[in-house]
Amino acid sequence: MDLLLVGSADSIFFEHYIKNLKARRPEIKVDVFSIPPVNGKYDLSSCNKVGVNKWEETLLCKIKGIRSIIKPFYSWHSMYYFLQRNNKQYDIIHFKYLVPSVVLFPTLIMKHCRKSVATLWGAEIDVQKIFYSKILYIYFLKIFLHNVDHMTFASKEQLNQITQLGVESDKLSYAIYGSSIYDEIEKLVAFENKDKSKELLGIDKKKITISIGYSGKESHQHKIIISTLFKNSTFTVNKEKFTLILPMTHGCNDSYTNDVVNLVKKNGATYKLLTKKMADAEVARLRNATDIMLQLSSVDARSASVIESILAGSILISGKWLPYEEFRQKQLYFYELENIDASLPNLILQLSENIDEELNKCQNNKLKWDVETWGKVIDNWVAIYDKLSM
């Protein structure tokens, strides 16, 4: 089987997806085309070919006012040129990132495959636009989805969104990404407590750790969160009780990272900055060292990183606007906020008064969650490919 994956390849999920797919079905030949740049942090050596959109290298991307208009068309053409140059018809093209660059002109793209699969990477339906218009993006997305042979969903909320776009139920399958971190967390916590994990990461074990999101993407709203925390005079007075964890390992550029760090420094906060790719065992240690996980992203799908934090026993504070109905159904112990406002520092200060008790309550969360390792979930994806190949 010749398979092309189109998406955001500079990601741990792409790396693990391909490795686990090849481990299960080594005869599948995998090519990749990445819409965002590939910075070499993640291992794509299992692929035959890796194509990358060159938009970020053009002068056009630096021209304010028109770059957001031109980007989808330039990036779409990069993908089309990759397909033309390869002069190959894939058995399956799997679109794993449904941004404007991907959904434009599907009939031309589909000529290069026998079958196709579409998967939302995150919250594209909520945030993507073409010519500054969400309505126009949805118009092109509907045409695109009409042309694909199959589509996956990862949550009930996502399924509702997809069916509202007119996708027939017989074209839909449930399939999710796994995490290699789950097993690592289980192994780690058996012999390493939270204080030890903090010490090994260079964090004072006496401080309460607060992770602001789980990546450097601006959607995690790092700057808004930091500003909101330090608007509270009581939090500012008690800032020595806390260490802010800034996990800027991917999804951001140096300029944004510097802005976040400068804001933390301006407020005199203790912080731990992470910028390098972390091995699975290091990520497990980070999750174990995290007392409070702030997941207040503007959008999200079903993040494995959040589930990792739950399994490590962290206190989750999330936004009520995020699609976490499954957490409520399983009656997980976590907190939700209506907005990023004064309620955030107030809640953190309240939790800090009884942090050990709160962390103990979170230990039961891991008993309520069915651990979804890559070994468990990859079979769903293989089954979809096999069915389409028949």
C-alpha positions, 0 to 999 in steps of 0.5 A: 500500500502506498500512503501519503499523509498530509498534515502538520508533520513537525509533531510527536503525534506524526512521528509516533503515528508513522512508527506504530503504523509501520510496526504493525504493517511494515509493507505500507510505504509512507510519504509525507507532505507537511503544510507547516515547516519541519524543523527536524525535532521529530523523527520522520526516517520511517517515511520514503519521501517528505515534502514540505510547503515552502511558504515560510521561506518566501518573501510573500509571507512577510508582506502584511495585509496580503499574506493571509490571503495568499498563503492558502493558495501558495501552500495548496500549490506546493502540495499540488506541485509535490504530487505532480512531481512525484507522478504517482497515484497513491492508494490512499491520501490521508489528510490530517490537517483540514486547513484552507491550504488542504481543502481548496480544489479537491478534484485536482488533488483526488486525481492522485489517489484511489481513495482518501481519508480526512481527519481533523487535527484539532479545531479547524472548523472553529477557527479557519478562514479563507479571505478572512471569512469563516463562511467561505472556509466552511463552503470549501470544506463542505465541497472537500468532504463531499469528495473524500471517501472517508472521515474520522472523528475523535469525540462526540463534539467532533462527530456533531460538527462533522454531521452538521456539515452534511457528511454521511454516517456511513463515511465516518469512523471513530479513530484517535491518536494514542500516546507513548507517554501513558506507559512511561508515566505508569513506570515512572510513578512506581518509583519516583514521586512528584518531589523527585521529578521536580528536583530532576527537572531543576525545580524547587520541590517546595514550590507548586508547579503550574504548567501553562498549556502543553506547547508553545502554540499561541492558542494556549494563550500564555500571555493572557494567562500570565497577565491575568495571574499578575493582575491579582495583587494577592497572587503577586504577593504570593508568587514565590509559592509557585513555579510557572512551567513554560512548555515551548517545545514546539508550535512557536517561534523564538519571537513568541517564546521571548515575548512570553519569557519577558512577560514572566520576568517582568512580573518577577515570577519563578519559571521553568522554560522548556524549548528542546524536544523531550524524550518520552521518559522526560515528558512523563517526568514533566507530567509527574512534576506538574501540580496544576495543568492550565488548559485554557486554549482558545480551541482544542480537540482531544489532546493526549497531553491533557490526558497524560496530565490527568493520568499523572495526577495533576489538577486540571483547570480547563475552559468550559468552552473546550469539548471535554464532555467526556471528562464530565461523563466519566466524572473526573475531578477537575475544574472549569472556568467560564473565562480567563479572568480574576477567577483563575488566580483566585482558584489557584490561590484556593487550591494552593491552600490545600494542594496535597488534598487536591492532588490526592483527589486527582489520583482517582481520575486515572482509575476512571480513564481507559488508557489509550496507548498507540498499541491499542488505537493503531488498529482502528487506523489500519482497519480504515485503510484496509477497508478502503483498499478492498 
